[in-house]
Amino acid sequence: MADHKRRHCRYQRQQIHELQLAQRQLKRQFNELKYQRLGERVRSIEIEQHRIADANFNLSRQIASLDKLHSSMLELLEDVEDVQNKVDKNMPELRHEISKLEFSNAQLLSEQNIVREEGKNVARSVQALAVSISTLQEERDSVRRMQSSVSELRMKMDRLQSMLDDVQRALIYKHRGSIDKRDNKKYHNNRTVSAQNAETLVAKLENVEQEFESIIKKLPRDCSEVSHSSQPNDDGLFLIAPNGQPHHPMLAHCSDDGWTSIQRRYDGSADFNRSWEDYANGFGSPAGEFWIGNEQLHLLTLNNCTRLRVLMQDIYDNVWLAEYNQFYISSRLDGYRLHIDGYSGNASDALDYQQGMQFSAIDVDRDISQTHCAANYEGGWWFSHCQHANLNGRYNLGLTWFDAARNEWIAVKSSQMMIKRQPSAMCNYIAAHTSATTTTLPLSTTTWPSSSANAVETISTSTEIPVLTIVSNNIPSQKSSRSEKDNNSLHTKQV
């Protein structure tokens, strides 16, 4: 029993020893495995560290490249902004040049059509001349035959004349004595009759002058009185007697609503490249192209209560309207200075650039430009600088009106300027408003004779008078302010 316990204890100690040896071996193996894994981990960490270092290096290089790219982009953006600013600065000039080129192109097309039409007319004229030459040859033969007949008749008349002279000399010699006796008595009788006839003629002339003045006093002062006369009327030519011209009535074209035409252009048939004196007196026919005359304008607008309407049609058949509530032309001594105010319409307030300017013509330069505008554009106008507005220039070249809304010129094909005197109530309001704003324009103190029985003299004509018409739907009202024009680059540009 005791041996058995000892063997059992020895066996247990042996087992414990083996277990301890196995434990130590396992510890060694565990430590070896642990160190091996740590080395692998360290190696992997070192490899990852190298990879991260390489990535950081590549990232640094990319960041440096991005910085360079960013600076390049900033420089490029600045260059683009500079280019954009230059384009913005040059855009109005480019638009102006484009509008000038379009206008020149339209003029060239118009001139080409005119030349083509003139060529056709020349061809027709040549054909007509060929026919006329053959006819003239036949007529020349007839004239030669007639000349021979006339020569024969002249010889016969000479012979008859010599015979009559002989007879007259004989009769004169025969009756000379009796004629001398009667001459003295007839001389005294003729003197008495001549004196009586002279007195009668003077009385008749005075009577005719009084009747003429009476008729002139009954004439309307302008077309606004024609339209309110007792007899209805349409557009046509009428005799009017403006203020200050009692002995010189004038023929004017009047519309059915009382507007007096003062200018018309539509085909270039009238020459507007005239002297200052011609523009003062007026030229052309109210039935066609004409200028009423600056002196007449001064008399018609003397009360400083006249409206101005400017109707234009461009080369594209668009209709443009500019209307002014106040329009006044000063006297000859003041150079027929322009005064306008109260713009409305769709054509832009181009006349405001010429406010207060005297009238210029080919022989009188009163503009403020460095060039002679009237001579260069072949027409008289109230020029400041040349081409803000000019409806009297050379046809197909110098008829222009500046449209500030589009920043370009209107190529005018036809134009008509009309004036109309406003009612007395409106005149009093304008006078009070003018006084309140310290704007002084000459006012008329002339008292008008009573015109209760105005005589309207209508001149019938078979010639159709071209008149521009207004389509209210196509012409919106557009007020203009001076401050908007001050921002316009063309306001300070000298054309």
Secondary structure, DSSP 8 states (H G I E B T S, - for coil): -HHHHHHHHHHHHHHHHHHHHHHHHHHHHHHHHHHHHHHHHHHHHHHHHHHHHHHHHHHHHHHHHHHHHHHHHHHHHHHHHHHHHHHHHHHHHHHHHHHHHHHHHHHHHHHHHHHHHHHHHHHHHHHHHHHHHHHHHHHHHHHHHHHHHHHHHHHHHHHHHHHHHHHHHHHHHHHHHHHHHHHHHHHHHHHHHHHHHHHHHHHHHHHHHHHHHHHHHHS-SSHHHHTTSSS---SEEEEE--TT-TT--EEEEE-TTS-EEEEEESSS-S-----HHHHHH-EE-TTSSEE--HHHHHHHTTTS-EEEEEEEEETT--EEEEEEEEEEE--TTTTS-EEEEEEEESS--GGGGGTT---BBTTB---SSSS-HHHHHTS-B--SSTTSEESSS-TTTT-EEEETTTTEEEEEEEEEEEEEE--HHHHHHHHHHHHHTT-------------TT----EE--SS--------GGGS------HHHHHT-GGGS---
